[in-house]
Amino acid sequence: MLKHLIWGLIRLGIVLVFVYPVVRAIIIMAATAIPYFNLDMRLEAVIWISSLISVLGYILLRTANTKEIGKFVLLSVLGSMVLTMYEGDISGDFPLRYVTSSLFLIPLCLIMMVYFVFPIRQLKPFMFLVPVSSCSWLMYKSIYQPSYFAYEFFTSKPTISAEAYARIMSEIPQIYLDGFISGLFSLGLLCLYLFCLYGHNPRGIYKSARGKLATFGVAK
């Protein structure tokens, strides 16, 4: 009992000194990343993009080797659609404005920190929400948002001048690149997830990795 208490206090100290500042930085960066432009989300665009990605997820789901990846993709599509519902929704007053869609990070980070300190089995299934949310954020920023912009632009072609059309056309590749770079922010959340999931028991990880390497060496 005393041993578990000591390890719990050590993990709590790690959370307070190392994990919490990272979590706080991630939440602040996401909450204060005010978009440069608000997009008019068209229902038909949402349906088409979600359907195309869902078809890919369904194909992966039908194959035995990629079944879990297919489930992951389909769940991420649902997460991206939820983020779409909050597109352009900014709450609070200056200077305390924040992006509403970033609020999902608070319960996710809280779950990860609690699991790191108290790695109980009942909490572990909820950890799966973290990689799904991370992929949803990446998918939303790198696929959904740029596609919405392109769709809005092409449907508005008759109402804009030739000069503006040519200028925006030249910027579309950069918009997709910026969206992908913004989506890579989700990798920070994924790294935090891996650390909180496996970092609470370094001895067990070492033994498991050593056993797998030994098995691989025997197979060789």
Buried (B, 14 or more C-beta within 10 A) or exposed (E): EEEEEEEBEEBBEBBEEEBEEBBEEBBEEBBEBEEEEEBEBEEEBBEEBBEEBBEBBEEBBEEEEBEEBBBBBBBBBEBBBBBBEBBEEBEEEEEEEBBBBBBBBEEBBEBBBBBBBBBEEEEEEBBEBBBBBBBBBBBBBBBBBBBBBBBBBEEEEEEEEEEEBEEBEEEBEEBBEBBBEBBEBBEBBBEBBEBBBBBBBEEEEEEEEEEEEEEEEEEE
